[in-house]
Amino acid sequence: MSATLEHPSAQGWRAQLQLTFARRAGRTRIVERQHRGPLLVQRPFYPEEDVCHAYIVHPPGGVVGGDELALNVDVRDGAHALITTPAAAKFYRSNGRTARQQQLLRSHDTALEWLPQESIFYPEAKVRSTTRIELSAGAKFIGWEIACLGLPARRQQFIAGELHLHLELWVDGTPLLIDRLRIAEGNQWGLGGHEAIGTMVAYPATRAMVDAVRELTPTGVETGVTLVDKTLICRALAAQGEPIKQAFIENWQTLRPQLLDRAATPPRIWAT
């Protein structure tokens, strides 16, 4: 299904994107692509020959109160997909309405890498965002979410607004990670005064992978790494999002050869 962009209604944009990846003729391809509204994917890239690199694009460039975005990704049939974004996602000040984002990522005995750039939540934004990852026991996954609160470079703190940020990881119907973060009216309890927070997940992980990540020494960021139920979880805090992103990229470069038996090949869009 394809659709032309329409002007937003009084309630805001409604945008949906459905992508299905499958292995065909020796490489991963997008075998199904449906979109409605301003959420789409650029043409697939193949810097690794058989792995499909896909860039999710939101043409308006930012999300406002009343907007609703829905992303559904399904990876199957021996495919290997790497998904990222060309720029940071921006959630602007609300006019009283709530912006909503729902992302469902499924991998069936395949490999999925979810490496979006950071989300920036402007002061007075009102956002509910959920990312749910559903894996089969034979799947392999590396991914992260990075949230930047306010605009630290402009000295604009997130002292008003409301965020509900949810991150879930399920394997064969069993929850391995249920993360709930709520920030309202400047209440950032537990962040130690930091303005950026990130969570990185890798599955299935080993103690050797955890040790390898712990040996890294990122600058400008505080990190903690755990291993529970074969799930590596790295949490990060920093004054801004960039140090977290660089730390997670370094983690990915370390983990990818061990988990996916591939050297890390950064998406080309990261260099632009």
Sequence and secondary structure as in RCSB ss.txt:
>XXXX:A:sequence
MSATLEHPSAQGWRAQLQLTFARRAGRTRIVERQHRGPLLVQRPFYPEEDVCHAYIVHPPGGVVGGDELALNVDV
RDGAHALITTPAAAKFYRSNGRTARQQQLLRSHDTALEWLPQESIFYPEAKVRSTTRIELSAGAKFIGWEIACLG
LPARRQQFIAGELHLHLELWVDGTPLLIDRLRIAEGNQWGLGGHEAIGTMVAYPATRAMVDAVRELTPTGVETGV
TLVDKTLICRALAAQGEPIKQAFIENWQTLRPQLLDRAATPPRIWAT
>XXXX:A:secstr
        BTTB EEEEEEEEEEETTEEEEEEEEEESS EE   B TTSSSEEEEEE TTSSB TT EEEEEEEE
ETT EEEEE SS EEE   SSS EEEEEEEEESSSEEEEE   EEE TT EEEEEEEEEE TT EEEEEEEEEES
BGGGTB   S EEEEEEEEEETTEEEEEEEEEEETTB TTSTT SEEEEEEEES  HHHHHHHHT   SSEEEEE
EEETTEEEEEEEESSHHHHHHHHHHHHHHHHHHHHSS     GGGG 
